[in-house]
Amino acid sequence: MIRILCLTLVLLLAGFAPAQEKASGITIDKEKKAVIIDAKVAPRKLDDPKFKGVQYPIEVIAAWGYPKGEKSHETVVTFEAKPSEVAKALESLGLKPGKPVYGDTTEKSEGPEVNIFLEVPSDGGSKRVPIERALVDPSSNKPMPKVKWRFTGSKMIKPDPDKDETVYGADQSGTLIAIFPVTDKTVFQTSLSMKEEKYLKLETNTKVLPKEGTAIKLIIEAAK
């Protein structure tokens, strides 16, 4: 009898727990309409002679680590999940992807607006940091301006031009979030253009971010 009562209590408590699902480094919080991704603070210089020790300006927020990620030399965080899985997680929350853009174009990215945060260690616990606060313009030491982030979804590509098969482009590039339209093989973009890219050179804010390689959370939340 006691065992049955305990089991009943566990089931009841589970019914009141936040609706969360987790798989492959991705947690879906249905109550908060958020997707939480396991990530790490990315290195700003790559140990590869072809990069010649150059520290490139930040142009994307999240990408696969080197050598898999095409943008691993200019990202804030690295992660291991498939970008298409992150997209599916957002779609499970009712968001419909829009359209990415690429290059020097007058077109604007389209898609539902999202908010992006980093959850970083703080005083034995953790704190949320808006992604703009994690970046600074070195010339002015001011944080990145507030922008709108959109769930664009990725361009579909043909790995083999001689075949009709298409794949989710971001699963090839390993890019999840782009600040500028330096790629359309991504899942999220801002409305910034390549014109802004010429003037807005960004660097990670070491006063906000922990040291390189630290495990953190990347949070993508549907805008209210």
N, C-alpha and C positions, 0 to 999 in steps of 0.2 A: 504493500500500500504506500509506504513512504517513498519507495523508488518511483512509483507511478506519479505521485504528487510532485516530486522533484523534476521529473521529465516534463510534466505539464507546465511547471513554473518556467523552465528553460525555454519552452516553446512560446509561452506568452511573452517573456522578455524579448525574445528574438523578434516578435511581431512589432515591438516598440522601438527596436534599434533602427538607426538611420539606414535607408535603403542604399546599400553599397554593393558593388560587384567588382571583383578584382581578377585580372589575368594579365600575364606577360608584362609586368611592370606598369600596368594601367589600372587605376581605380576609378570607377564611375560612382559618383555621389548623386543619386537621383533627386534627393531632397533639396540639395543646393544647386542642382543643374550644373555640376562641375565634373571635369575630368582631371585626375591627378596622376602625374607621370613621374616615375623614378628617374632622377637625372643626377649629373655631377657637374661641378664648376669646371669649365673647359680650360685647357692650357691656352695661353695667348701666343706662344711661340711653339712651333712644331720642330721636333728633332729630326729634320730631314734636309739634306743639302739643297734640294731644289727650292726650298723656301728661303734659303740663305739667312736664316735667323731673323727675318723681317717680321715685325708685328703689324699685321694688316688691320685696318679699321673694322669695327664690328658692323656687319651687314645683315646677319641673321641672328635669331635668338636661340634656336635649338636645332642641332644637327647631329647625325651620327659622328662618332669619334673617328680619328684618323686610323687607317687609311680608307675606311669605307665611305665616309661622308665627303661629298664634294665641297662643302663649305665648312669643314672642320677647322680651318685656319682663321675663320672670322666669325666665330660663334660665342655666345655667352655660356651655354650649357651643352653637354652632350647627353644622349640617351640611347637606349637600345631597342625600344619597341618599334614596330613597323608603323610608319606614318599613316598608312591606310587603316590600321587598327584604331589609331587615335581619331581619325575621321569617322569611323563607324561608331565609336563611343559617343561622339558629339551627335551623330544622327539618331542614336538611341534615346537621346534627351529631347528629340523633336526639332533639332536644327537641320536646316537643309543647306548644303553647300552652294556657293554662288559661282563666281568665275574669277580665276587669277589673271593677271596681266604680266607682260614681260617686256623689258627693255624701255627705250625712250619713246613712249607712246602717250597720246592724250587720253587714252582710255583709263578708266578707274577700276580698281578691283571691286568685286561685288560679293555680297554674302552677309549673313547675320553677324551683328557685332558681338564680340566677346571681350572679356577682361582677362588679362594675363598677370599672374603673380608668381613670385618665387617664395617658397617656404624655406627659411634658412635657420640654422641653429642660433639660439639666443638665450644667454643666462640659464643654461641647463634645460631650456625648453626650445621653443621655436617661434618665429614670427613671420607674418606675411609681408612681402615687399612688392609694391607695384613694379612691374618690369621697367617702367621708365626711370625709377629711382635707382635701378641697378646699373644705369648707364650715364655717362657724363660726356660732355663736349670738352676735350682737353684744352681747347683754346680759350674757353670762358669759364671752365670748371662748373658749368651749370648742368643740371640733369637734362636728360632727353625730354623734349617737349611732349606734352600729352597728345597722343594720337588715337585714332580709332583702329582697332584690330578686327579683321573680318575673316570669317570662316569661308574661304574661297573654294576649298577643295583643290585637288591637283589636276594639272593637264595629264591626259592619257597619252602614252607614247608607244611607239612600235620599236621594241628592242632590235628586231630584225626587219629591215625595210622590205625584204622579199616575202614576208609573211603578214597575214592580216591580224595576227594576235596583238592585242594592246595590253599594256599594264599601267598601273597607277604610277605616274612619273615620280612622285615623291618617294616611292619605295625603291627607286633606282638611285636618286640623288642623296637620299637620307636627310633631306631638309624638311623641317617641320614648320618653322615660323620664319618668315622673311620680313625685314624692315623695309627694304627697297625692292623694286621689281627686278632684282638681279637673276631671278629664276621664277618660272611658273610651275616648276616641279616641287611644289611646296603645298602645305595645307592651309596656312594662314598668311595673310599679307596686311600691310597698312594701306592707307590711301596715298602715301608719299610716292613721289615720282623720282625718276633718275636725275631730275634737275635739283631736287633737294639733296640727293646723294652727293652731289659735287661740293656742297657747302657744309653739310652736317656730317662731320667725321666723329664717330662715337668710340668710346673706350669703356671698359668695365669699371665700375665704381668699387674700388677695393675697400672703401670705408663701409660699404653695405654688404658686399659678397665675402664669404669665407674663402679660405685658401683654395687654390686649384686642386681638383680631385675630390673635394668634399662632397659627400652625398647630400642632395637636397631634393625638394619636390618642385616640379613645374605644374602650376595650376591654371587650367583654362576654364573659365566660368562664363556661362551665358549672361550677356548684359541684361540688366533688369530695366 
